[in-house]
Amino acid sequence: MFRQLYSALTSENSIDQAYADLTRMLEHGAWMFSRANEVLYSTVAAEEVREPLYERDRAVNELERSIRRKVLRHLTVNPGHDVAICLALMSVAKDAERIGDYCKNVFEVGAFYSEGFHVPRYQQPLDEMADRLTGLFKELIAATRDSNEEKAHGVISATREIRGSCDDLIEALLGEEETIEFHEAVAYSLLARHYKR
């Protein structure tokens, strides 16, 4: 009984706590993205990164569940209050949880493909995307932490451009007339798909 009363009294902070959890999810995602790309570029061994990366992914999954619990607690104590915000928060948390999965996918390309990248017309745009995404993580974390809509819209706009570049790269690969090693073409296309997401 006391626990339920305490939970009800502190539920006003549940949404603030859920936003803090979302920020932590994004921070974990940024860390995972950086480590995955270090493995991809062979600056760090895959075995050195594997367990910490998967550990962070488990933390991201737990934070997503924590957000869901906090939002449901808030709505239970305050029925009909902030419903749209709560639903949006749960949706964004689900998207943030997927970031961990895509980071693991980038890591796996780096872990499984070790032949190197030799076609600048594909590698250079992917390098630029990775750099841009690293910066966008920082911007997104700041926008989330500060509830800054203008920054958030800037990130959304930038990711649309990246998605278009990924589609262009995949289309170019599918129409490639010169000889590219099959495994290298697969690596490029996988990276383009993962960066797009």
C-alpha positions as CSV (number, residue, x, y, z in Angstrom):
1,M,0.0,0.0,0.0
2,F,2.8,2.4,0.9
3,R,4.6,1.7,-2.3
4,Q,1.5,2.4,-4.4
5,L,1.0,5.7,-2.5
6,Y,4.6,6.7,-2.9
7,S,4.4,5.8,-6.6
8,A,1.3,7.9,-7.0
9,L,2.9,10.9,-5.2
10,T,6.0,10.8,-7.3
11,S,4.3,10.1,-10.7
12,E,4.4,13.8,-11.5
13,N,8.1,13.3,-12.1
14,S,7.6,10.2,-14.1
15,I,7.5,12.0,-17.5
16,D,10.6,14.0,-16.6
17,Q,12.4,10.8,-15.6
18,A,11.2,9.2,-18.8
19,Y,12.8,12.0,-20.8
20,A,16.0,11.5,-18.9
21,D,15.9,7.8,-19.8
22,L,15.4,8.8,-23.4
23,T,18.5,11.0,-23.3
24,R,20.5,8.1,-21.8
25,M,19.3,5.8,-24.6
26,L,20.5,8.3,-27.2
27,E,23.9,8.6,-25.4
28,H,24.3,4.8,-25.4
29,G,23.3,4.8,-29.1
30,A,26.0,7.4,-29.9
31,W,28.6,5.4,-28.0
32,M,27.6,2.2,-29.9
33,F,27.7,4.0,-33.2
34,S,31.2,5.3,-32.6
35,R,32.4,1.8,-31.5
36,A,30.8,0.1,-34.4
37,N,32.5,2.4,-36.9
38,E,35.8,1.9,-35.1
39,V,35.5,-1.8,-35.8
40,L,34.4,-1.1,-39.3
41,Y,37.5,1.0,-40.0
42,S,39.7,-1.6,-38.2
43,T,40.9,0.9,-35.6
44,V,39.6,-1.3,-32.8
45,A,39.4,-5.1,-32.7
46,A,35.8,-6.5,-32.9
47,E,36.4,-8.8,-29.9
48,E,37.4,-5.8,-27.8
49,V,34.1,-4.1,-28.6
50,R,31.6,-7.0,-28.9
51,E,30.7,-7.5,-25.2
52,P,30.6,-3.8,-24.2
53,L,28.5,-3.0,-27.3
54,Y,26.0,-5.8,-26.6
55,E,25.9,-4.8,-23.0
56,R,25.0,-1.2,-24.0
57,D,22.3,-2.6,-26.3
58,R,20.8,-4.5,-23.3
59,A,20.9,-1.2,-21.3
60,V,19.1,0.6,-24.1
61,N,16.4,-2.2,-24.2
62,E,15.9,-1.8,-20.4
63,L,15.6,2.0,-20.6
64,E,12.9,1.6,-23.3
65,R,11.0,-0.7,-21.0
66,S,11.5,1.8,-18.1
67,I,10.1,4.6,-20.2
68,R,7.0,2.5,-21.0
69,R,6.5,1.8,-17.3
70,K,6.9,5.4,-16.3
71,V,4.5,6.6,-19.0
72,L,1.9,4.0,-18.0
73,R,2.3,5.0,-14.3
74,H,1.8,8.7,-15.3
75,L,-1.3,7.9,-17.3
76,T,-2.7,5.6,-14.6
77,V,-2.4,8.4,-11.9
78,N,-3.4,11.1,-14.4
79,P,-6.0,9.5,-16.7
80,G,-6.5,11.6,-19.9
81,H,-3.7,13.9,-19.0
82,D,-0.8,14.4,-21.5
83,V,-1.9,11.4,-23.5
84,A,-0.6,12.7,-26.9
85,I,2.8,13.5,-25.3
86,C,3.0,10.2,-23.6
87,L,2.2,8.3,-26.8
88,A,4.7,10.3,-28.7
89,L,7.4,9.6,-26.0
90,M,6.7,5.9,-26.2
91,S,7.0,6.0,-30.0
92,V,10.3,7.9,-29.9
93,A,11.6,5.5,-27.2
94,K,10.9,2.6,-29.5
95,D,12.8,4.3,-32.4
96,A,15.7,5.0,-30.0
97,E,15.7,1.3,-29.1
98,R,16.1,0.4,-32.7
99,I,19.2,2.6,-33.0
100,G,21.0,0.0,-30.9
101,D,20.0,-2.7,-33.3
102,Y,21.3,-0.8,-36.3
103,C,24.5,-0.1,-34.5
104,K,24.9,-3.8,-33.9
105,N,24.3,-4.3,-37.6
106,V,27.1,-1.8,-38.5
107,F,29.4,-3.6,-36.0
108,E,28.6,-7.0,-37.6
109,V,29.6,-5.7,-41.0
110,G,32.9,-4.6,-39.5
111,A,33.4,-7.8,-37.6
112,F,32.5,-10.1,-40.6
113,Y,34.0,-8.2,-43.5
114,S,37.8,-7.6,-43.2
115,E,38.8,-7.2,-46.8
116,G,38.9,-3.4,-46.8
117,F,37.2,-0.8,-48.9
118,H,38.7,0.1,-52.3
119,V,36.1,2.0,-54.3
120,P,36.2,5.7,-53.4
121,R,33.0,6.6,-55.1
122,Y,31.1,4.4,-52.6
123,Q,33.4,4.6,-49.6
124,Q,33.7,8.4,-49.5
125,P,30.0,9.1,-49.3
126,L,29.7,6.4,-46.6
127,D,32.6,8.0,-44.6
128,E,30.9,11.4,-44.9
129,M,27.6,9.9,-43.7
130,A,29.2,8.2,-40.7
131,D,30.9,11.6,-39.7
132,R,27.6,13.4,-40.2
133,L,25.7,10.9,-38.2
134,T,28.2,11.1,-35.3
135,G,27.6,14.9,-35.2
136,L,23.8,14.4,-35.5
137,F,23.9,12.2,-32.4
138,K,25.3,15.0,-30.4
139,E,22.8,17.5,-31.8
140,L,19.9,15.0,-31.1
141,I,21.1,14.4,-27.5
142,A,21.2,18.1,-26.9
143,A,17.8,18.7,-28.5
144,T,16.2,15.9,-26.4
145,R,17.9,17.0,-23.1
146,D,16.9,20.7,-23.7
147,S,13.5,20.0,-25.3
148,N,14.7,22.1,-28.2
149,E,12.2,21.7,-31.1
150,E,14.3,23.8,-33.5
151,K,17.3,21.6,-33.1
152,A,15.2,18.4,-33.3
153,H,13.8,19.6,-36.7
154,G,17.3,20.3,-37.9
155,V,18.3,16.8,-37.1
156,I,15.2,15.4,-38.8
157,S,16.0,17.5,-41.9
158,A,19.6,16.3,-42.0
159,T,18.6,12.6,-41.7
160,R,16.2,13.0,-44.6
161,E,19.2,14.1,-46.7
162,I,21.2,11.1,-45.5
163,R,18.4,8.7,-46.4
164,G,18.3,10.1,-49.9
165,S,22.1,9.7,-50.2
166,C,21.8,6.1,-49.0
167,D,19.1,5.4,-51.6
168,D,21.3,7.0,-54.4
169,L,24.3,4.8,-53.3
170,I,22.2,1.6,-53.4
171,E,20.8,2.5,-56.7
172,A,24.3,3.1,-58.1
173,L,25.5,-0.2,-56.7
174,L,22.6,-2.1,-58.4
175,G,23.4,-0.4,-61.7
176,E,27.2,-0.8,-61.4
177,E,28.7,-1.8,-64.7
178,E,32.4,-2.0,-63.6
179,T,33.7,-4.9,-61.7
180,I,33.5,-4.6,-57.9
181,E,34.3,-7.5,-55.6
182,F,31.0,-9.1,-54.6
183,H,31.7,-9.1,-50.9
184,E,32.7,-5.4,-51.0
185,A,29.6,-4.4,-52.9
186,V,27.5,-6.3,-50.3
187,A,29.3,-4.4,-47.5
188,Y,28.6,-1.1,-49.1
189,S,25.0,-1.8,-49.6
190,L,24.5,-3.1,-46.0
191,L,26.2,0.0,-44.6
192,A,24.0,2.2,-46.8
193,R,20.9,0.4,-45.5
194,H,22.0,0.6,-41.8
195,Y,23.0,4.3,-42.0
196,K,19.7,5.1,-43.7
197,R,17.7,3.6,-40.8
